[in-house]
Amino acid sequence: MTLTWQTLQNLEQEYGDSFFILDLRQFENNYKDFLESFRAIYPNTNIGYSYKTNYIPKLCQTVHSMGGYAEVVSQMEYDLAIAIGVPASRIIFNGPLKQQQDIENAILAGSTVNLDCLEEVEIVTALAQRLPEKQIAVGLRCNFDIGEHRISRFGFDVAAGELDRAFKRLTEFQNCTVDGLHCHISTSSRSTESYARRTQKILELTDYYFQDKQPRFIDIGGGFFGKMTEDLRSQFDFYIPNYQEYAAAVAPQLKSRYPGNSGPELIIEPGVAIVSDVLKFAAKVVGLKTVRSRQIALVVGSIHNVKPTGTDKTLSFKIYQNDENNNKKLVGTVDIVGYTCMEHDCLYKEYSGEIAIGDYVVFENIGAYTVVFKPPFIRPNPPIISYDSILDDYSLIRRRETSQDVFSTYIL
Ligand SMILES: Cc1ncc(COP(=O)(O)O)c(C=O)c1O
């Protein structure tokens, strides 16, 4: 996408002075490249796209049209998948809080439900008892040590015998089966070694628990790094693996354990890996001031739009200027700040260069955990515009929120 100041101004005139730009073709390419890296080694691989990472419906529809699963962690996301036409059988329902009705409906509709705790096992066994003529299958999320400092809170603690307890309890019922194992372990280094380790562990567990019949699926979760700009990459003091390197850490282990073409389905659940570089955020510069020696540029955006998770990384961005602009400007070191009343609302600290009223600041690589994470703090959400690089066309896919939208659930 080649942006210019003029394009941004045209978009502003149509949609307002701050907006997200979604590159759907980039998403499709990432999806294909990521999947192909795994399929080249282990063909029976599929993607379950992590809705929570960015559930813009256009992205979710693209995943469905490309044959992927919807990986959801709440009834809200489950409802979205159904609303955009994903059949229940193409939904994987994970997450720590699934309520009785949600679990029952999802199982009976044919979704893959990966249980997280013994309370959920009890919900499933009660269902199995109530409906003895129904065959009920679930997956179990495993929690094992892969040498990380943090102890994950998710899934059944394998070492303490919780996974065993879940298996035993479920298989007390003739109409109940476990048809696959799941794990998702988020680590800060997202290293290939950690993926090799989790794959080895989950294969050991499937060998132990599926001696009579191979599992339908093995799901190793998400948490992989995606593509990044060079200045973002340079802020990590460890290596950032690419898609092929992740695939090489995982897929050969399945291939050697299940030679031939009839092994279980390998499910990978990328969010960040395929969505981080598909969204940009553009905000107009509307104010400039100097307070003692601090130079400040105010934009129509907030840190909540670009890094609501509070990451300590400095974002990649570009400033688009109008060459004919004679507006007020600042030159030197400038903090680019947002519209909230919080002192920490600084989208970029110590930018060095020139910035003028009427410029657009465009932040890149902000596809993951942004639009889904932003609270309605101080200003309603900006619109999302989709860019089609083949047609070279922009179209609105989420309108700008209004004050009424924000207050519509309150009883006034
Ligand atoms: C179960 C599950 N799968 C997939 C993901 C996606 O992770 P990421 O966006 O880091 O790839 C998450 C994120 O927390 C998750 O909890």
The ligand as an ORCA input file, in Angstrom:
! r2SCAN-3c Opt
* xyz 0 1
  C      -5.847    -20.508     23.098
  C      -5.178    -19.450     22.301
  N      -4.878    -19.697     21.002
  C      -4.282    -18.764     20.236
  C      -3.906    -17.535     20.741
  C      -3.261    -16.536     19.823
  O      -2.070    -16.053     20.292
  P      -1.204    -15.038     19.400
  O      -2.108    -13.916     19.016
  O      -0.105    -14.625     20.303
  O      -0.755    -15.829     18.226
  C      -4.160    -17.261     22.102
  C      -3.754    -15.970     22.702
  O      -3.664    -15.760     23.870
  C      -4.819    -18.246     22.898
  O      -5.128    -18.008     24.191
*
